[in-house]
Amino acid sequence: MKIPMKKMGPIDFILFSTIMLLVAIGVVMVYSASSYSSFFNPKINDSMYYLKRQGLWAILGVIGMIFTMKVDYHIYKKLTAPFMIITVLLLCVVLVCPPVNGARRWIPLGAASIQPSEIAKYVVVLYMAKSIEIKGENIKSFLYGVLPFMIVSGFFSGMVLLEKNLSIAAIIMFVTLIIIFASGAKLKHIFGICGAVMAAGAAGIFFESYRMRRFTSFLDPWKDPKGDGYQLIQSLLALGSGGIWGAGLGQSRQKCYYIPEPHTDFIFSIIGEELGLIGCTIIVILFVLFIWRGIVTASKAKDTFGTLLATGITSIIAIQAIINIAVVTGSMPVTGVPLPFISYGGSSLVINLFAMGILLNISRQRSNS
């Protein structure tokens, strides 16, 4: 199959620069957050261990982004079915892999691993963008428009939920609702689905004891300061001790075995401790810039497929960033959602950057270009 490389307009410089800045900050902060624990870990004994790995993944991801940035995004219409089949197979394979911390989310591949749920998010977006363009006005019908998408998204979300990954399953459903709303579905259908999704989420929390404990600890983390409330308390201590200007890059105390694996989901608290309110504000501004340019890209796309694809890709990053920052600051229950581009994670970073290339390609084919 030949990949079309037609002449396109310039990339969105603000969007591209924002993504690259977030990736660069992520690599630096992964090193800063992980250097102490990796140096004193007898199995690693290398302060630059996570820096080397994240740096390598960042390079591979940027190469992938540049490639997909040059490929006409319409090619993915033809690849939607194969992508969906491969993703389902990967989601099945991960269920028979050895569990890590009680959850089966990764497929080990030697020195690396792949997280199928990260692929599933974008595959659902791709499927919806293609199908809604075909359905057209039928999206206003619940039976023929909205319901089929909820069934498909619910299936992928359910597969992810089997991995003990409620957070990513919820993100898939949230993004589905955003795309359905952007496509012009009736508000009464959307509100009805929102109620059903919220009820399902509440049931997912209530019927799993560890999730229920996380929820109650979020309401009052000091009730169990050495148990379920420990991580949030340490995160708040890190943010509070950073003040306005921060303690300085590399000077975090909380990363010294107080916050478990500080280079992953709670890296924002290390940013707050080392770079202070100023550093946290810069991160938030960069994500706001990303969301703004993503919305502009979606609104100026030359067709419905491009609009919905850009909407979905932007929504995934936006929702993850909002949830992660809310969790770290104690604004919602603790859940395992990484901060996009910044938290440590090879497969997540590479997959996100491939998706960014698609978003940038859509920006190169604006309707007014």
C-alpha positions, 0 to 999 in steps of 0.5 A: 500500500502506497502512503500518499505524501501530498503537498501540504501547508505549514504545521501549526508552530504553536502546537508543535512547539508546545508539544516539544516543550512538554516532552523536553520538560518531561525528560528533565523532570523524569531524571530529576524525580527518579535519580535518587531512588534509581541510584540507591536501588540495588537492582539499578544503581544508576541515577540516569537509568530512567533518563536514558530510557525516557530519552530514548523513547522520546527520540523514537516518539518524535521520529514517529511524530514527524513521520505521521505529521507528513502522512495524509490523515485520510489514510487511517480510514482504510486502516481502521478495521485492522487497527481495531482487530489488532487492539482487541487481540492485544487487549486479550493478550495482556490479560494472560500476562503476569500482573504488576502491582495487582493489575495486568496492563502491560505486555512485556517485550524484553527490555520494553513493554507495551500498554494496549489500553493506550492504543485503545483510546486512539483506536476508539477515536479513529473508529468514531471519526470514520463512522460518524462521517459516514452516518451524517445526520443519523447521529441525531438518532439514538438507536442508529446514531448514538447507541452503536458508538456506546456499544463499541466504546463500552466494549473497549472500555470493558476490556480495559476494565478487565485489566483493573484499569478503571481510569483509562476505561473512564477516559475512553467513555468521556472522550466518546461523549465529547465526540458524540457531542461535537458531532451534533447529537441531541443533548437529551441523548448525551445527558442520558448517557452521562447518567449511565456512565456516571452510574457505571463508574460509581458501581465500579468504585463501590464494588471494588474495595480498593477503589472504595478505600481510595475514594474515602481516603480522598475525602479525608486522607489524614484519616489513614495517613500511613495507608490509603491517604499516604500518597496524597498527603506526601503529594500535598506536602511536596506542593506546599513546600515548593512555595512560589519559586520552588526548592530548585531543580533536583532539590526535592525531598519528597522524591527520596522514598516519601512519594512512591515512584515519583517519576510516574503519576505524581511527577507534578507534585515533584515539579511543584516542590522543585519549581514551585507555583511558577513551574506548575503554572507554566505546565498548566499554561502549556496544556491550555495552549495545547487544548486551544490549538487542538480546538482550532485545528478541529474547527478548521479541519477540511472535513468531518473526519478531520474535525472529529479525529482532532477533537478526540486526540485533543480530548484524550490529552486534555482529560488525562492532564486535568485528571492527573493534576486534580489527583495530585492536588487532592481535587479528586480521588487518587487514580493511575492516570499519568501526566501526558508527555511528562510522566515516565512511560515509554509506550504511552509517550511514543503512542501519544507522540504518534497521535500528535503527528496525526493532529499536526497533519490535520493542522496542515490541511486546514480548510482555509489553507 
